[in-house]
Amino acid sequence: MTIVLAEIGVQALYLLFAWLASSIACGWLASQAGYQEKSGLATGMLLFVFGIIVWIVIYLAFPKEGSKRAASSGGST
């Protein structure tokens, strides 16, 4: 049985792209919800794909006052 190292490298590259995309998405969601982009990036790096789910919930349910999300939804109470 021969393991081709090039196939392992391609899978690792795809996982790296997914990890970076997750961090970018979490950072963007955090900044739109009024939180620091750093906290979104950290969540995206540590939780991989699950971080996006966390920030979607925060973005939809708990935007900070004065954020772009709160302004577009008419403000939260």
Summary of the structure (lengths in Angstrom):
residues: 77
radius of gyration: 16.7
end to end distance: 62.9
largest distance: 62.9
contacts: 214
relative contact order: 0.14
helix: 73%
strand: 0%
